[in-house]
Amino acid sequence: MNDRHACPCCTETFADRTDLRVHLEVTHRKSELVTTLLESREDVETSVSGESQGPDEARPMPSAD
């Protein structure tokens, strides 16, 4: 059984989820994490729908009111 937790941004792996969390918070900037998550989401949406959606099509912009 593989009890390792892989970092989604690099090749590091950790035996404990807490160690992975610390690694993400210390090593990777928030903007890097957001970019990685959005790219991952875009890949999933593309594979499901067969075509890529632009950012405005994927989620409507909330109103400022």
C-alpha positions as a LaTeX table, in Angstrom:
\begin{tabular}{lrrr}
\hline
Residue & $x$ (\AA) & $y$ (\AA) & $z$ (\AA) \\
\hline
Met1 & 0.00 & 0.00 & 0.00 \\
Asn2 & 1.33 & 3.40 & $-0.98$ \\
Asp3 & 0.97 & 5.84 & 1.93 \\
Arg4 & 2.88 & 8.64 & 0.22 \\
His5 & 1.32 & 12.03 & $-0.53$ \\
Ala6 & 2.63 & 13.70 & $-3.70$ \\
Cys7 & 2.97 & 17.44 & $-4.09$ \\
Pro8 & 0.85 & 18.63 & $-7.06$ \\
Cys9 & 3.46 & 21.27 & $-7.94$ \\
Cys10 & 6.70 & 19.30 & $-7.88$ \\
Thr11 & 8.06 & 15.77 & $-7.51$ \\
Glu12 & 8.31 & 15.76 & $-3.70$ \\
Thr13 & 6.40 & 13.09 & $-1.78$ \\
Phe14 & 5.62 & 12.89 & 1.92 \\
Ala15 & 4.59 & 10.12 & 4.29 \\
Asp16 & 2.34 & 12.44 & 6.26 \\
Arg17 & $-0.35$ & 14.85 & 4.98 \\
Thr18 & 0.78 & 17.45 & 7.52 \\
Asp19 & 4.29 & 17.39 & 6.04 \\
Leu20 & 2.79 & 17.90 & 2.57 \\
Arg21 & 0.72 & 20.83 & 3.87 \\
Val22 & 3.80 & 22.48 & 5.42 \\
His23 & 5.75 & 21.92 & 2.20 \\
Leu24 & 3.00 & 23.59 & 0.12 \\
Glu25 & 2.72 & 26.55 & 2.48 \\
Val26 & 6.48 & 27.10 & 2.78 \\
Thr27 & 7.92 & 26.09 & $-0.59$ \\
His28 & 5.23 & 27.08 & $-3.08$ \\
Arg29 & 3.78 & 30.56 & $-3.36$ \\
Lys30 & 0.01 & 30.93 & $-3.30$ \\
Ser31 & $-0.02$ & 32.11 & $-6.91$ \\
Glu32 & 1.84 & 28.97 & $-7.97$ \\
Leu33 & $-0.71$ & 26.79 & $-6.19$ \\
Val34 & $-3.61$ & 28.65 & $-7.79$ \\
Thr35 & $-2.04$ & 28.29 & $-11.25$ \\
Thr36 & $-1.52$ & 24.55 & $-10.73$ \\
Leu37 & $-5.08$ & 24.03 & $-9.50$ \\
Leu38 & $-6.62$ & 26.03 & $-12.34$ \\
Glu39 & $-4.56$ & 24.17 & $-14.94$ \\
Ser40 & $-5.63$ & 20.89 & $-13.37$ \\
Arg41 & $-9.29$ & 21.95 & $-13.44$ \\
Glu42 & $-8.98$ & 23.11 & $-17.05$ \\
Asp43 & $-7.52$ & 19.72 & $-18.03$ \\
Val44 & $-10.47$ & 17.94 & $-16.39$ \\
Glu45 & $-13.06$ & 20.23 & $-18.03$ \\
Thr46 & $-11.40$ & 19.77 & $-21.42$ \\
Ser47 & $-11.37$ & 15.99 & $-21.11$ \\
Val48 & $-15.02$ & 15.87 & $-20.00$ \\
Ser49 & $-16.49$ & 18.27 & $-22.56$ \\
Gly50 & $-14.04$ & 17.62 & $-25.38$ \\
Glu51 & $-13.36$ & 21.33 & $-25.78$ \\
Ser52 & $-11.69$ & 23.96 & $-23.64$ \\
Gln53 & $-13.79$ & 26.58 & $-21.93$ \\
Gly54 & $-12.59$ & 30.12 & $-21.42$ \\
Pro55 & $-12.52$ & 31.48 & $-17.87$ \\
Asp56 & $-15.73$ & 33.51 & $-18.38$ \\
Glu57 & $-17.58$ & 30.49 & $-19.74$ \\
Ala58 & $-16.57$ & 28.19 & $-16.90$ \\
Arg59 & $-17.93$ & 30.36 & $-14.08$ \\
Pro60 & $-20.00$ & 33.55 & $-14.32$ \\
Met61 & $-18.48$ & 36.67 & $-12.78$ \\
Pro62 & $-20.32$ & 37.70 & $-9.59$ \\
Ser63 & $-21.89$ & 41.13 & $-9.60$ \\
Ala64 & $-20.43$ & 43.92 & $-7.48$ \\
Asp65 & $-23.91$ & 44.86 & $-6.19$ \\
\hline
\end{tabular}
